[in-house]
Amino acid sequence: MPSSSSPPASAPISGPSFYHSLLAGGLAGTSVDLLFFPIDTLKTRLQSAQGFLRSGGFRGVYKGVGSVVIGSAPGAAVFFSTYDTMKRLSPLGEELKPVTHIVAASMGEIAACLIRVPTEVIKTRMQTSTYGTLSTSSLSAARLVLKTEGTKGFYQGFGITIMREIPFTSLQFPLYEFLKSKLATHLGRRSSKELHVHEAAVCGSVAGAFAAALTTPLDVLKTRVMLDLRTSSTRALPSLPTRFKTIYTTEGPRALFSGVVPRTLWISAGGAVFLGVYEWAIQLLTR
């Protein structure tokens, strides 16, 4: 039951300021990407069309980490600052809070992908040794992308990344907020803002694992698109439905869930760290 001092149902959802979200999001994104990068590498190699061993196997699991160092903090910062701002400015009432979270998370992902996709392209190609001996660092891989594909090459896979991220966040963040609310009620707290960092982290872990498992086929498609070195000037790029059908018919339905175990484990543990660090940073900054 809301207290007498609670805002009316039509009031916007309160939250951290834009700058608090920016700083906390950057710290959270960098922490989780660096900590779980090897698991992400194994997942990407499992999804590669050339196979796990030919992509590198268990060797060099930190290849491509340079692009993550550059892009992780600003990408996560843009996501959370957009997400929290959209929640705060939403005209929807309490009864439509899940809709607010879906819209806010989707807008946050679209904004973040403008930064994240170029670093993802470089990262996935480094992780799978796509350029072989021609590229020994993230910087050299970026130069090769620019030379062979132009600036458009950095955004190869932008559409499928958006198609993956919006369903993912539409599942993860409403579930995350729901679990926090239920846990707060169960523990006798007045609101989810009174949860401890480790309690919010558990909610983030469960929400992330659920969303990750269900969106794995989209993640496989995203990986295949980013690793495709064909350009529109040389050969026509296959459409997403064509790619999906090709994988299904030539490799079997299991191929669409390649890497589901490391992806789910990575995002489950990463969700705990990501959202846990974010909540910790917000609490620290707002005190």
C-alpha positions, 0 to 999 in steps of 0.5 A: 500500500502506498503511504499518504506521502506517495505521489499520485498515480499520474506522477512520473516515476522518480529516479536518479539524476541524469549525471548519476545514471551516466556515471553509475552506468559507465562504471557498471558496464565496464566492470561486467564487460571486463570481468566476463569477457572470456565467457563472451569470447567462448560464446561468440566462437561457439556461434561462429559459422567456422566452428569453435576450434577454428575460431580459436577454441580456448586460446586468446580469450581476451582478444578484442578486449581493447574495443570493449575498454573503449566502448563499454563505459560510454555505451552503458552510460548512455543506456542508463541515463536514457533509461532513467530519464525516460522512466522519470519523464513518463506520463504513465501511471503506476498501473502501467509501470511495466509499459514504462520500463519496456519503453524506457529500456528500448529507447535506452538500447537504441541510443546505446547501440549507436556506440556499442555496435561498432565496438561489437563488430571489432570485438567479434572479429577479433574474438574469432580471428576473422582477419587472421594475421592481418590484425593483431589488435583492436585498432588494426581490426578497426583500420581493416574495417574502415579500409575494406568496408568504409564507415558503414562496416562499423554498423554491420549488424546494427538492425539485428542488434536492435532486434535482439536488444529490444526483446531482451530488455523488454523481458529483463528490465520489467522482470528486474523491477517486478522482482525487486518490488516483490522482494522488497514487499517480502522483506518488509521494505517500503520500496525497492529503493531500500533493497541492499545491493546484493538483493538487487543483484540477485534480481538482476541475475534471475531477470538476465538469465531468463531474457538471455536464454529466450533471445539466444537465436537473435544473438546467433543471428547478430554474431553471424551478420557481424562476422560476414565479410561480404559487402553490398558492393561485392555480393548481395548480403542475405536478408535476416529471414534467409540467414535464419532459414539457412542456419535452420536447414543446413545446421539444424535448430540446435545451431540457433541456440549455439552458445546458450549455456555460456550466454545464459551463465555470462548474462546471469552472473553479469546481470548480478554484477552489472545491476549490482554495481549500478545500484551500489554506485547510485546509492553512493552518488545520491547519499 
